[in-house]
Amino acid sequence: MWNPFIKDAVRTLNTLQTNASFLEQVKRQRGDPQTQLEAMEMYLARSGLQVEDLDRLNIIHVTGTKGKGSTCAFTERILRSYGLKTGFFSSPHLVQVRERIRINGQPISPELFTKHFWRLYHRLEETKRLQGQGAQALTCSCPQDSNSCVSMPAYFRFLTLMAFHVFLQEKVDLAVVEVGIGGAYDCTNIVRKPVVCGVSSLGIDHTSLLGDTVEKIAWQKGGIFKHGVPAFTVPQPEGPLAVLRERAEQISCPLYLCPPLEALEEGGPPLSLGLDGEHQRFNAALALQLAHCWLRQKDHQGIRELKASKPSLLRQLPLAPVFQPTPHMRHGLRDTEWPGRTQVLRRGPLTWYLDGAHTCSSVQACVRWFRQALHREERRGSGPEVLVLLFNSTGDRDPAPLLKLLQPCQFDYAVFCPNLTEVSSTDNADQQNFTVTLDRVLLRCLEHQQHWSRLDEEQASRDLWSAPSPEPGGPASLLRAPHLPHTHSTSSLVFSCISHALQWISQGRDPVFQPLSPPRGFLAHPVAGSGASVLSEAAAIHVLVTGSLHLVGGVLKLLEPSLSQ
C-alpha cells in the first residue's frame, strides 16, 4: 500500500543530491580522496554508530566494473535459500529508492524506509547543530579540510549510513554490500572486517574519478581488500589481474581466481540461472565462491557435507576450490531475479529487451544476448518485424564506441531521450536528479543522434563498395526476415522524455502502457510520421533499451506500474 509520508522523506533525501554546477566545481578542485573515507567515518559517528558496529553485519563486499550488481543478487539469493535473513545494499535504484535497501530480497517497506530515514536525518541534523556550536557531545575531531562535522552527508553517503542502520536494527544474518564507485575511496569501504570480498569483471568506466586505464581502475577496485579476509575475482586481462594480485599481497589478503562454472557443473546436471546471457555465468561463478566462502567462514551446518578440491595455482593466482553446488545453491541461482539486466517483457506485438549496460564490455555482452534472444524468438505473422533501439548514456562516458557496438544489430529506428519519465518530474520524487540540468541532458541526446547518423553514413558508404554474401550461421543469419530496408541517416529521433519515446514506439499497441493522447506536434518530424505508420502495422516490434540503468528504470516505471506501488 502506498504511504503518503514516504514522498516527503524522498523529497528531503533528494535535497542531499549535489547541484550540477557545484558538482562540476568539485570535480575541478578534488582534494585528497582519503579524506572522503574519514568524513564517512565522522558521519557514521554522528549517526550513533562506530565502525566496529559494522562487524556484526557479516558483510560480503563486492566491487567491479560490470556484473557486480548481478553477482550480489546471485549471492544474496543463494544464501537466502539456506534460510538466512539477508540484507542487500545496491545502487542505483530503477524505480523507487527503497530498492537500494533490501531485506530478504525485497525492498524495505515504505513504513520502514520512512521511519529509518527520519530517525537518521534528525540525528544528523541535531549533531550538525551541536558541532556547529562547538559542543563536545561527540568525542571526535573532523578530518582536515572537511566539513563533515557541520554538514549533512550527500545522497549516496546518507543511503549507505541508512542501510547500515536498517540492517543492524532488523538483525540480518548477513549483508551483501555493493560498492558504489571504485572501491578504495567509496563510502562503503569504511567496512573494516567483511567476511569475504569479490571483484567482478573489470573495464573502463568513471574515468574522471578512477583513472583512464584498466590498471588504474583495478587499483581502485582492489582497495576493498582487507588483511586476512578472503577475496575472489573472475578471469581478468593480465594487466589488471597483476594489479589486483599486488594489492592483495601488500596487505596479506588471500586472493583467489574463480574457476569457470563448467568446472562446478562436472559430475552433476547443468546449472540453471535466473538471469539470461552468457556473461552471467562469470557472475554466477563468483557468487558461488562468495557464498561458499561465507558459509565456510561462519561454519554453517549446510556447508559441512560439501566436498571441495584444494586450491591450485593458475596465472600466478590460486584457483578457488572446485565443488559440486548444493541443492540450496542450485535453487538460489535458478530463482535469482534482478530487474533491468537482460530482462525481457513480452506485450502483444511488442517485446522489450531491457539491459542497463553502459560500458564497452557490458554493451558487447548486451548485443550478444540481444541477438541470441532475437534468434530464439518465433516469427509472428507474415508482416514486417521492426527493430528499435532506445538509448541514452550519462556522466563522462563517450557514447560513440557504445553506439558503434550497437550498429551491427541493424535497427530500423534509433530513439534517444533523457532519463526523465515525463517532461516534468516534480511529481516523481524517486526519479528526480539534480546533478544534471535539463538543457545539458537534451543536448547530450542530440549528440547521440549525431554520432548515430555519422556511423550510419559510414556504414552506408562501406556497403556501396562491399556487399559480401552472408555466411551460413554467421551474424547476418541472426537478422529477422522479412526485414525493412535500413534507412540510414533518416532513422533516428530525439524525444524530450521516456514517456514520449515509448508512446511513439508502442503506438498504443502495448496492452499495459496506455498513456493519454500524445502532445501536439508529436508526429511533425517526417521520420516520426512515417515511422508511426510502420510501427502501427508491424507484425512484431523488438525494442532494445540500453546505455543507462537510469533509462531502464524509467522505462520499467512506465511499463510495469506495479513497481511503483
C-alpha positions as CSV (number, residue, x, y, z in Angstrom):
1,M,0.0,0.0,0.0
2,W,1.3,3.5,-0.9
3,N,2.4,5.5,2.1
4,P,2.0,9.3,1.5
5,F,4.6,10.1,4.1
6,I,7.4,8.5,2.1
7,K,7.1,11.2,-0.5
8,D,8.2,13.8,2.0
9,A,11.1,11.6,3.0
10,V,12.3,11.0,-0.6
11,R,11.9,14.7,-1.4
12,T,14.1,15.6,1.6
13,L,16.6,12.9,0.6
14,N,16.8,14.5,-2.8
15,T,17.9,17.8,-1.3
16,L,21.2,15.9,-0.4
17,Q,21.9,15.5,-4.1
18,T,24.8,17.6,-5.4
19,N,23.7,20.5,-7.5
20,A,25.0,20.2,-11.1
21,S,27.1,23.4,-11.1
22,F,28.6,22.6,-7.7
23,L,29.4,19.1,-8.9
24,E,31.5,20.5,-11.7
25,Q,33.4,22.7,-9.3
26,V,34.1,19.8,-7.0
27,K,35.5,17.7,-9.9
28,R,37.9,20.6,-10.8
29,Q,39.0,21.0,-7.2
30,R,39.1,17.5,-5.9
31,G,41.4,17.1,-2.9
32,D,42.8,14.0,-1.1
33,P,40.3,11.2,-1.6
34,Q,41.4,9.6,1.7
35,T,39.6,12.4,3.5
36,Q,36.3,11.1,1.9
37,L,36.6,8.0,4.0
38,E,37.5,9.9,7.1
39,A,34.4,12.1,6.5
40,M,32.3,9.0,6.2
41,E,33.5,7.7,9.5
42,M,32.6,11.0,11.0
43,Y,29.1,10.8,9.6
44,L,28.8,7.3,11.0
45,A,29.8,8.5,14.4
46,R,27.3,11.4,14.3
47,S,24.6,8.9,13.3
48,G,25.3,6.9,16.6
49,L,27.4,4.1,15.2
50,Q,31.1,3.2,15.3
51,V,33.0,1.4,12.6
52,E,33.2,-1.6,14.9
53,D,29.4,-1.9,15.0
54,L,29.5,-2.9,11.3
55,D,31.5,-6.0,12.1
56,R,28.2,-7.5,13.3
57,L,26.7,-7.4,9.9
58,N,28.9,-10.3,8.5
59,I,29.4,-8.3,5.2
60,I,30.1,-9.6,1.7
61,H,31.7,-6.7,-0.1
62,V,31.6,-6.7,-3.9
63,T,33.1,-4.3,-6.5
64,G,33.8,-4.5,-10.2
65,T,33.0,-2.6,-13.4
66,K,30.3,-4.8,-14.8
67,G,28.3,-7.6,-13.2
68,K,28.8,-6.6,-9.6
69,G,25.1,-6.0,-9.1
70,S,24.2,-9.3,-10.7
71,T,26.9,-11.1,-8.6
72,C,25.4,-9.6,-5.5
73,A,21.9,-10.6,-6.5
74,F,23.0,-14.2,-7.1
75,T,25.0,-14.3,-3.8
76,E,22.1,-12.9,-1.8
77,R,19.6,-15.4,-3.3
78,I,21.9,-18.4,-2.7
79,L,22.4,-17.5,1.0
80,R,18.7,-16.7,1.5
81,S,17.9,-20.2,0.2
82,Y,19.7,-21.5,3.3
83,G,17.1,-19.9,5.5
84,L,19.4,-16.9,6.4
85,K,18.0,-13.4,6.9
86,T,19.7,-11.3,4.3
87,G,20.4,-7.6,3.8
88,F,21.3,-6.2,0.4
89,F,22.5,-2.7,-0.4
90,S,22.8,-1.8,-4.1
91,S,22.8,1.1,-6.4
92,P,21.3,2.7,-8.4
93,H,17.6,2.1,-8.0
94,L,15.4,1.6,-11.0
95,V,12.0,2.8,-10.0
96,Q,11.9,3.6,-6.2
97,V,14.8,4.5,-3.9
98,R,13.6,1.8,-1.5
99,E,15.0,-0.8,-3.9
100,R,18.6,0.1,-2.7
101,I,18.0,-1.4,0.7
102,R,16.5,-4.9,0.7
103,I,15.7,-7.4,3.4
104,N,15.3,-11.0,2.3
105,G,15.4,-9.8,-1.3
106,Q,12.5,-7.3,-1.0
107,P,12.9,-3.5,-0.9
108,I,12.2,-2.3,2.6
109,S,8.5,-1.2,3.1
110,P,7.5,2.5,2.8
111,E,6.9,2.5,6.5
112,L,10.3,1.1,7.4
113,F,12.0,3.5,4.9
114,T,10.2,6.5,6.3
115,K,10.9,5.5,10.0
116,H,14.6,4.9,9.4
117,F,15.0,7.9,7.1
118,W,13.6,10.5,9.6
119,R,15.4,8.9,12.6
120,L,18.8,9.2,10.8
121,Y,18.0,12.6,9.3
122,H,17.0,14.2,12.6
123,R,20.0,12.6,14.4
124,L,22.4,14.1,11.8
125,E,20.6,17.5,11.9
126,E,20.9,17.5,15.7
127,T,24.6,16.6,15.7
128,K,25.2,19.2,13.0
129,R,23.9,21.9,15.2
130,L,25.8,20.7,18.2
131,Q,29.1,20.6,16.4
132,G,28.4,23.9,14.8
133,Q,28.0,25.4,18.3
134,G,31.3,23.8,19.4
135,A,29.6,21.3,21.8
136,Q,31.6,18.4,23.0
137,A,28.7,15.9,22.6
138,L,30.7,13.8,20.2
139,T,34.2,12.7,21.1
140,C,35.6,13.1,17.6
141,S,37.6,15.5,15.5
142,C,36.9,16.5,11.9
143,P,39.4,15.5,9.2
144,Q,41.5,18.3,7.9
145,D,39.7,20.4,5.2
146,S,36.4,18.5,5.9
147,N,33.1,20.0,6.9
148,S,31.6,16.6,7.9
149,C,31.1,17.7,11.5
150,V,28.8,20.6,10.4
151,S,27.1,19.4,7.3
152,M,24.7,16.7,6.1
153,P,26.1,13.7,4.1
154,A,25.5,13.7,0.4
155,Y,22.8,11.4,-1.1
156,F,24.7,8.2,-1.6
157,R,26.5,8.6,1.8
158,F,23.2,9.1,3.5
159,L,21.7,6.0,2.0
160,T,24.8,3.9,2.9
161,L,24.5,5.0,6.5
162,M,20.8,4.3,6.4
163,A,21.4,0.8,5.1
164,F,23.8,0.0,7.9
165,H,21.2,1.2,10.5
166,V,18.4,-0.8,8.9
167,F,20.5,-4.0,8.7
168,L,21.5,-3.7,12.3
169,Q,18.0,-2.9,13.6
170,E,16.5,-5.7,11.6
171,K,19.2,-8.1,12.8
172,V,20.1,-9.6,9.5
173,D,22.4,-12.7,9.5
174,L,24.5,-11.1,6.7
175,A,24.6,-8.1,4.4
176,V,25.7,-8.1,0.8
177,V,27.1,-4.6,0.1
178,E,27.7,-3.4,-3.5
179,V,30.3,-0.8,-3.9
180,G,29.0,2.5,-5.4
181,I,32.0,3.7,-7.5
182,G,35.5,2.3,-7.4
183,G,36.3,0.7,-4.1
184,A,39.3,2.3,-2.3
185,Y,37.6,5.6,-1.5
186,D,34.0,4.5,-1.9
187,C,32.0,5.3,1.2
188,T,31.0,1.6,1.7
189,N,34.7,1.0,2.3
190,I,34.5,2.1,5.9
191,V,33.7,-1.6,6.5
192,R,36.9,-2.9,8.2
193,K,36.1,-6.6,8.7
194,P,34.0,-8.1,5.9
195,V,33.7,-11.9,5.8
196,V,34.7,-12.1,2.2
197,C,35.2,-9.7,-0.8
198,G,34.6,-10.1,-4.5
199,V,35.7,-8.4,-7.7
200,S,33.6,-8.9,-10.8
201,S,34.8,-8.2,-14.4
202,L,36.9,-5.0,-14.8
203,G,36.7,-2.5,-17.6
204,I,36.7,1.3,-18.3
205,D,34.1,3.4,-16.5
206,H,34.0,6.6,-14.3
207,T,37.4,7.6,-15.7
208,S,37.3,11.1,-14.2
209,L,37.2,9.5,-10.8
210,L,39.0,6.2,-11.1
211,G,41.6,6.7,-13.9
212,D,41.8,6.2,-17.6
213,T,43.3,2.7,-17.8
214,V,42.0,-0.7,-16.6
215,E,45.1,-1.0,-14.4
216,K,44.4,2.3,-12.6
217,I,40.8,1.2,-12.2
218,A,41.9,-2.2,-10.9
219,W,44.0,-0.4,-8.2
220,Q,40.8,1.4,-7.0
221,K,38.8,-1.8,-7.0
222,G,41.5,-3.7,-5.1
223,G,41.1,-1.1,-2.4
224,I,38.4,-3.1,-0.7
225,F,40.8,-5.9,0.1
226,K,41.4,-6.4,3.8
227,H,44.2,-8.1,5.8
228,G,43.4,-11.8,6.2
229,V,40.0,-11.6,4.5
230,P,39.5,-14.0,1.6
231,A,38.8,-12.3,-1.8
232,F,37.7,-13.8,-5.2
233,T,37.8,-12.5,-8.7
234,V,36.8,-13.7,-12.1
235,P,39.3,-14.1,-15.0
236,Q,40.7,-10.6,-15.9
237,P,43.2,-9.3,-18.5
238,E,46.8,-9.8,-17.3
239,G,47.5,-6.2,-16.6
240,P,44.6,-5.5,-14.1
241,L,44.9,-9.0,-12.7
242,A,48.5,-8.3,-11.8
243,V,47.4,-5.1,-10.1
244,L,44.8,-6.9,-8.1
245,R,47.4,-9.5,-7.1
246,E,49.8,-6.8,-6.0
247,R,47.2,-5.0,-4.0
248,A,46.3,-8.3,-2.2
249,E,49.9,-9.2,-1.5
250,Q,50.6,-5.8,0.0
251,I,48.1,-6.3,2.8
252,S,48.2,-10.2,3.1
253,C,44.8,-10.7,1.6
254,P,44.3,-14.2,0.2
255,L,43.0,-13.6,-3.4
256,Y,41.6,-16.5,-5.5
257,L,40.7,-16.8,-9.1
258,C,37.2,-18.4,-9.7
259,P,37.2,-21.5,-11.9
260,P,34.6,-21.4,-14.7
261,L,31.1,-22.5,-14.0
262,E,31.7,-25.6,-16.2
263,A,34.1,-26.9,-13.6
264,L,31.5,-26.8,-10.9
265,E,28.9,-28.5,-13.2
266,E,31.1,-31.6,-13.8
267,G,29.5,-34.7,-12.3
268,G,26.1,-33.1,-12.0
269,P,23.3,-31.5,-14.0
270,P,23.9,-28.1,-15.7
271,L,23.2,-25.1,-13.5
272,S,20.1,-23.1,-14.4
273,L,20.5,-19.3,-14.0
274,G,17.6,-16.9,-13.3
275,L,19.5,-14.2,-15.3
276,D,19.9,-14.6,-19.0
277,G,23.1,-14.0,-21.0
278,E,26.3,-15.9,-21.4
279,H,28.2,-13.2,-19.3
280,Q,26.0,-14.1,-16.3
281,R,27.9,-17.3,-15.9
282,F,31.0,-15.4,-14.7
283,N,28.8,-13.6,-12.2
284,A,27.3,-16.8,-11.0
285,A,30.7,-18.5,-10.7
286,L,31.9,-15.6,-8.5
287,A,28.6,-15.7,-6.4
288,L,29.0,-19.4,-5.7
289,Q,32.6,-18.8,-4.4
290,L,31.4,-15.9,-2.2
291,A,28.5,-17.8,-0.8
292,H,30.6,-21.0,-0.3
293,C,33.3,-19.0,1.5
294,W,30.8,-17.1,3.7
295,L,29.2,-20.4,4.8
296,R,32.6,-22.0,5.5
297,Q,33.8,-18.9,7.4
298,K,30.7,-19.0,9.5
299,D,30.8,-22.8,9.9
300,H,27.3,-23.0,8.7
301,Q,25.9,-26.5,9.0
302,G,24.8,-26.6,5.4
303,I,28.4,-26.5,4.2
304,R,29.8,-29.3,6.3
305,E,28.9,-32.0,3.8
306,L,30.3,-30.1,0.9
307,K,33.4,-31.6,-0.6
308,A,35.8,-29.2,-2.3
309,S,39.1,-29.5,-4.0
310,K,42.2,-27.8,-2.6
311,P,43.1,-24.5,-4.3
312,S,45.6,-24.8,-7.2
313,L,47.8,-22.2,-8.9
314,L,46.7,-20.7,-12.2
315,R,48.1,-17.5,-13.8
316,Q,50.1,-16.7,-10.6
317,L,46.8,-16.7,-8.5
318,P,45.5,-19.6,-6.5
319,L,42.4,-21.2,-8.2
320,A,39.5,-21.2,-5.9
321,P,38.1,-24.6,-4.8
322,V,36.0,-26.7,-7.2
323,F,32.9,-28.1,-5.6
324,Q,29.6,-29.5,-6.5
325,P,26.9,-26.9,-5.7
326,T,24.4,-28.0,-3.1
327,P,20.6,-28.1,-3.9
328,H,20.3,-24.8,-2.0
329,M,22.9,-23.2,-4.2
330,R,21.2,-24.5,-7.3
331,H,17.8,-23.2,-6.3
332,G,19.4,-19.8,-5.4
333,L,20.9,-19.4,-8.8
334,R,17.8,-20.5,-10.6
335,D,15.5,-18.2,-8.6
336,T,17.6,-15.1,-8.8
337,E,15.8,-12.0,-10.1
338,W,17.5,-8.7,-10.9
339,P,15.3,-6.4,-12.9
340,G,16.8,-4.3,-15.7
341,R,19.5,-6.7,-16.5
342,T,19.0,-9.0,-19.6
343,Q,15.2,-8.7,-18.9
344,V,12.5,-9.4,-21.4
345,L,8.9,-8.2,-21.3
346,R,6.5,-9.6,-24.0
347,R,3.5,-7.3,-24.6
348,G,1.2,-8.2,-27.5
349,P,3.2,-7.4,-30.7
350,L,5.9,-5.7,-28.7
351,T,8.9,-7.3,-27.0
352,W,11.0,-5.1,-24.7
353,Y,14.6,-6.1,-24.1
354,L,16.0,-4.2,-21.1
355,D,19.6,-4.1,-20.1
356,G,21.4,-1.3,-18.3
357,A,24.8,-1.9,-20.0
358,H,26.8,1.3,-20.0
359,T,30.4,0.3,-20.7
360,C,32.0,-1.1,-23.9
361,S,32.4,-4.6,-22.4
362,S,28.9,-4.7,-21.0
363,V,27.4,-3.3,-24.2
364,Q,29.2,-6.1,-26.1
365,A,27.7,-8.7,-23.8
366,C,24.3,-7.0,-24.2
367,V,24.5,-7.1,-28.0
368,R,25.3,-10.9,-27.9
369,W,22.4,-11.5,-25.5
370,F,20.0,-9.4,-27.7
371,R,20.9,-11.1,-30.9
372,Q,20.7,-14.6,-29.4
373,A,17.3,-13.7,-27.8
374,L,16.1,-12.5,-31.3
375,H,17.3,-15.7,-32.8
376,R,15.2,-17.7,-30.3
377,E,12.0,-15.7,-30.9
378,E,9.3,-17.3,-33.1
379,R,8.1,-15.2,-36.0
380,R,4.7,-13.6,-35.6
381,G,2.6,-13.4,-38.7
382,S,3.7,-12.6,-42.2
383,G,4.2,-8.8,-41.8
384,P,7.5,-7.0,-41.3
385,E,9.3,-7.0,-37.9
386,V,10.8,-3.8,-36.7
387,L,13.9,-3.4,-34.6
388,V,14.1,-0.3,-32.4
389,L,17.0,1.0,-30.2
390,L,16.1,3.2,-27.2
391,F,19.4,4.6,-25.9
392,N,20.9,7.1,-23.5
393,S,24.2,7.5,-21.8
394,T,25.2,9.7,-18.9
395,G,28.2,11.1,-17.0
396,D,31.6,11.3,-18.6
397,R,31.1,8.2,-20.8
398,D,31.9,8.6,-24.5
399,P,28.8,7.4,-26.3
400,A,30.5,6.9,-29.7
401,P,32.1,3.5,-29.0
402,L,28.9,2.3,-27.3
403,L,26.8,3.2,-30.3
404,K,29.3,1.7,-32.7
405,L,28.9,-1.6,-30.9
406,L,25.2,-1.5,-31.3
407,Q,25.3,-0.7,-35.0
408,P,25.6,-4.3,-36.2
409,C,22.1,-5.1,-34.9
410,Q,20.8,-3.1,-37.9
411,F,18.0,-1.3,-36.1
412,D,15.3,0.3,-38.2
413,Y,15.0,3.2,-35.8
414,A,17.3,4.6,-33.2
415,V,15.5,6.7,-30.5
416,F,17.2,8.9,-28.0
417,C,15.8,10.5,-24.9
418,P,17.0,11.7,-21.4
419,N,16.4,9.6,-18.3
420,L,13.2,11.5,-17.4
421,T,10.0,9.6,-17.3
422,E,8.0,12.8,-18.0
423,V,8.9,16.3,-19.2
424,S,8.3,17.5,-15.7
425,S,9.4,15.1,-12.9
426,T,8.3,17.3,-10.0
427,D,5.6,14.7,-9.1
428,N,8.0,11.8,-9.3
429,A,10.4,12.2,-6.4
430,D,12.2,8.8,-6.9
431,Q,13.2,9.8,-10.4
432,Q,14.5,13.4,-9.6
433,N,18.1,14.1,-10.4
434,F,19.6,17.5,-9.5
435,T,23.1,16.6,-10.6
436,V,22.4,17.5,-14.2
437,T,20.5,20.3,-16.0
438,L,17.6,19.7,-18.4
439,D,19.4,21.6,-21.2
440,R,22.5,19.5,-20.8
441,V,20.7,16.1,-21.0
442,L,18.8,17.2,-24.1
443,L,21.9,18.4,-25.7
444,R,23.6,15.1,-25.0
445,C,20.7,13.3,-26.7
446,L,21.2,15.4,-29.8
447,E,24.9,14.5,-29.7
448,H,23.9,10.8,-29.5
449,Q,21.8,11.2,-32.6
450,Q,24.6,12.9,-34.5
451,H,27.0,10.1,-33.6
452,W,24.5,7.6,-34.8
453,S,23.9,9.4,-38.1
454,R,27.6,9.6,-38.7
455,L,28.0,5.9,-38.0
456,D,25.1,5.2,-40.3
457,E,26.6,7.2,-43.1
458,E,29.9,5.5,-42.8
459,Q,28.3,2.1,-42.9
460,A,26.3,3.1,-46.0
461,S,29.4,4.2,-47.7
462,R,31.2,0.9,-46.9
463,D,28.1,-1.0,-48.1
464,L,28.3,0.7,-51.5
465,W,31.8,-0.7,-52.1
466,S,31.4,-4.1,-50.4
467,A,28.4,-6.4,-50.1
468,P,29.6,-9.9,-49.3
469,S,27.0,-12.7,-49.1
470,P,26.2,-13.8,-45.6
471,E,27.9,-16.9,-44.3
472,P,25.5,-19.7,-43.0
473,G,25.3,-19.4,-39.2
474,G,27.1,-16.0,-39.2
475,P,25.9,-12.8,-37.7
476,A,23.7,-12.0,-40.6
477,S,21.7,-15.1,-40.1
478,L,20.5,-13.7,-36.8
479,L,18.7,-10.9,-38.6
480,R,15.0,-11.5,-39.0
481,A,13.3,-11.5,-42.4
482,P,11.3,-10.1,-44.0
483,H,13.2,-7.0,-42.7
484,L,12.6,-3.4,-43.5
485,P,15.3,-1.6,-45.6
486,H,17.9,0.1,-43.5
487,T,17.1,3.8,-43.7
488,H,20.5,5.1,-42.6
489,S,20.7,8.7,-41.5
490,T,17.0,9.4,-41.5
491,S,16.2,6.6,-39.0
492,S,16.9,8.4,-35.7
493,L,14.7,10.6,-33.4
494,V,15.1,12.5,-30.2
495,F,12.3,12.8,-27.7
496,S,12.2,15.0,-24.6
497,C,11.3,12.3,-22.1
498,I,10.9,8.5,-21.9
499,S,7.1,8.6,-21.9
500,H,7.0,10.4,-25.3
501,A,9.6,7.9,-26.7
502,L,7.5,4.9,-25.5
503,Q,4.3,6.4,-26.9
504,W,5.9,6.7,-30.4
505,I,7.5,3.2,-30.3
506,S,4.4,1.4,-29.0
507,Q,1.7,3.3,-31.0
508,G,-0.9,2.3,-28.4
509,R,-0.2,-1.4,-29.0
510,D,1.3,-2.3,-25.6
511,P,-1.7,-3.5,-23.5
512,V,-0.2,-2.2,-20.3
513,F,1.3,1.1,-21.3
514,Q,-1.7,3.2,-22.4
515,P,-0.9,6.9,-21.9
516,L,-3.1,9.8,-22.6
517,S,-3.1,11.3,-26.1
518,P,0.3,12.4,-27.3
519,P,1.3,16.1,-27.2
520,R,0.6,18.5,-30.1
521,G,3.1,18.2,-32.9
522,F,4.1,14.7,-31.8
523,L,4.4,13.4,-35.4
524,A,5.6,16.7,-37.0
525,H,9.0,15.3,-37.8
526,P,9.0,13.3,-41.1
527,V,10.6,10.3,-39.6
528,A,8.1,10.3,-36.7
529,G,5.2,10.5,-39.1
530,S,6.3,7.7,-41.5
531,G,7.7,5.6,-38.7
532,A,4.4,5.7,-36.8
533,S,2.7,4.1,-39.8
534,V,5.3,1.4,-40.0
535,L,5.1,0.6,-36.3
536,S,1.3,0.6,-36.3
537,E,1.3,-2.1,-39.0
538,A,4.3,-4.2,-38.0
539,A,3.7,-7.9,-37.1
540,A,6.2,-7.5,-34.3
541,I,8.3,-4.7,-32.7
542,H,11.5,-5.6,-30.9
543,V,12.9,-2.8,-28.7
544,L,16.3,-2.9,-27.0
545,V,16.6,-0.4,-24.2
546,T,20.2,0.1,-23.1
547,G,23.0,2.5,-22.3
548,S,21.9,3.5,-18.8
549,L,20.4,1.8,-15.8
550,H,18.5,5.0,-15.1
551,L,16.9,4.9,-18.6
552,V,15.9,1.3,-18.0
553,G,14.5,2.2,-14.6
554,G,12.4,5.0,-16.2
555,V,11.1,2.6,-18.9
556,L,10.2,-0.1,-16.3
557,K,8.3,2.5,-14.2
558,L,6.0,3.1,-17.2
559,L,5.8,-0.5,-18.5
560,E,5.4,-2.1,-15.0
561,P,3.2,0.2,-12.9
562,S,3.1,-2.3,-10.1
563,L,6.8,-1.5,-9.4
564,S,5.7,2.0,-8.2
565,Q,3.2,0.6,-5.7
